[in-house]
Amino acid sequence: MLLVGLGLLGAAFAITGLLVALPPVTGGTCGPGQGSEAPIVALFDPVTIGAGPEPPKSDAAGRTQWSAFVHACQSATDDRAVIAFPILVASLGIALIGAVVVGRKSRRPGRGVLTG
C-alpha cells in the first residue's frame, strides 16, 4: 500500500510540475498577457508563448532579442517536461507494482478468514 501511495504522490508531483506556470525569463513572462503559462500549454502550442509578433527582417537586433526570448521560454518548457515525464513514468510504475503486490497478498487463501 505504501508503494501505491508513493507512486500516486510522485505522479501528482509530476503533473503539478506541468501545470504550474513557468518562471519569468529575461525579457518577460512566457505567456500571453502579464503572466506565464503552464508548460503543458507551451509544450503543445508554442505559439502561445506571448513574445508578440516576430519583428521584420530589417530589424536584426529586434529579431535576435525576440528569438532569444522565444528560445528561453521554449527551453524552460522543454526542461520542465524532461524532468516531469520520467518522474511520472516511474511513479506510475511504482504505483502499479504496489497494486500488484497488494492484489497478490489479498488473494492468498485463508488470509483474514476465520475458520472454525
C-alpha positions as CSV (number, residue, x, y, z in Angstrom):
1,M,0.0,0.0,0.0
2,L,3.0,2.3,0.7
3,L,4.2,1.8,-2.9
4,V,0.8,2.8,-4.3
5,G,0.7,5.9,-2.2
6,L,4.3,6.8,-3.1
7,G,3.6,6.3,-6.8
8,L,0.5,8.4,-6.7
9,L,2.3,11.2,-4.8
10,G,5.1,11.1,-7.4
11,A,2.5,11.3,-10.2
12,A,0.8,14.2,-8.6
13,F,4.1,16.0,-8.3
14,A,5.0,15.4,-11.9
15,I,1.6,16.5,-13.2
16,T,1.7,19.6,-11.0
17,G,5.1,20.5,-12.5
18,L,3.5,20.6,-15.9
19,L,0.5,22.7,-14.7
20,V,2.3,25.3,-12.6
21,A,3.2,28.5,-14.6
22,L,6.7,28.9,-15.9
23,P,9.1,31.2,-14.1
24,P,9.8,34.6,-15.8
25,V,12.8,34.6,-18.1
26,T,15.0,37.5,-19.2
27,G,12.8,39.8,-21.1
28,G,9.4,39.0,-19.7
29,T,7.0,36.2,-18.9
30,C,6.4,33.1,-21.0
31,G,2.7,33.5,-21.8
32,P,0.1,35.8,-23.2
33,G,-0.7,38.7,-21.1
34,Q,1.0,39.6,-17.8
35,G,1.6,36.1,-16.5
36,S,3.4,33.0,-17.6
37,E,1.6,30.0,-18.9
38,A,1.7,26.4,-17.9
39,P,4.5,24.3,-19.5
40,I,1.9,21.8,-20.9
41,V,0.3,24.6,-22.9
42,A,3.6,25.9,-24.2
43,L,4.7,22.3,-25.0
44,F,1.7,21.6,-27.2
45,D,1.1,25.1,-28.5
46,P,4.4,27.1,-28.7
47,V,2.7,30.0,-30.5
48,T,1.1,31.0,-27.1
49,I,4.5,31.9,-25.6
50,G,3.5,35.6,-25.9
51,A,6.6,37.1,-27.4
52,G,4.5,39.3,-29.6
53,P,4.7,39.4,-33.4
54,E,8.1,38.5,-34.9
55,P,10.0,41.6,-35.9
56,P,10.6,42.3,-39.6
57,K,13.9,41.1,-41.1
58,S,15.1,44.7,-41.4
59,D,15.2,44.8,-37.5
60,A,18.1,42.5,-36.9
61,A,18.6,43.4,-33.2
62,G,14.8,43.1,-32.5
63,R,14.7,39.7,-34.3
64,T,17.7,38.5,-32.3
65,Q,16.1,39.6,-29.0
66,W,12.8,38.1,-30.0
67,S,14.3,34.8,-31.0
68,A,16.4,34.6,-27.7
69,F,13.2,35.2,-25.7
70,V,11.2,32.6,-27.5
71,H,14.1,30.1,-27.2
72,A,14.4,30.8,-23.4
73,C,10.7,30.2,-22.9
74,Q,10.7,27.0,-25.0
75,S,13.8,25.8,-23.2
76,A,12.1,26.3,-19.9
77,T,9.1,24.4,-21.1
78,D,11.2,21.6,-22.5
79,D,13.3,21.4,-19.3
80,R,10.2,21.1,-17.2
81,A,8.8,18.4,-19.4
82,V,12.1,16.4,-19.5
83,I,12.1,16.4,-15.7
84,A,8.3,15.7,-15.2
85,F,7.9,12.9,-17.8
86,P,10.4,10.4,-16.2
87,I,9.1,11.1,-12.7
88,L,5.5,10.5,-14.0
89,V,6.5,7.2,-15.7
90,A,8.5,6.0,-12.7
91,S,5.7,7.0,-10.3
92,L,3.1,5.2,-12.3
93,G,5.3,2.1,-12.4
94,I,5.8,2.2,-8.6
95,A,2.1,2.5,-8.1
96,L,1.4,-0.4,-10.5
97,I,3.9,-2.6,-8.7
98,G,2.4,-1.7,-5.4
99,A,-1.1,-2.5,-6.7
100,V,0.1,-5.9,-7.9
101,V,1.8,-6.7,-4.6
102,V,-1.4,-5.7,-2.6
103,G,-3.5,-7.7,-5.1
104,R,-1.4,-10.8,-4.6
105,K,-1.4,-10.6,-0.8
106,S,-5.2,-10.3,-0.7
107,R,-5.7,-13.4,-2.9
108,R,-3.8,-15.8,-0.6
109,P,-6.2,-18.4,0.8
110,G,-7.0,-18.3,4.4
111,R,-5.8,-14.7,5.0
112,G,-8.3,-12.8,7.1
113,V,-10.9,-15.5,7.1
114,L,-11.9,-17.1,10.4
115,T,-12.3,-20.8,10.3
116,G,-13.8,-22.9,12.9
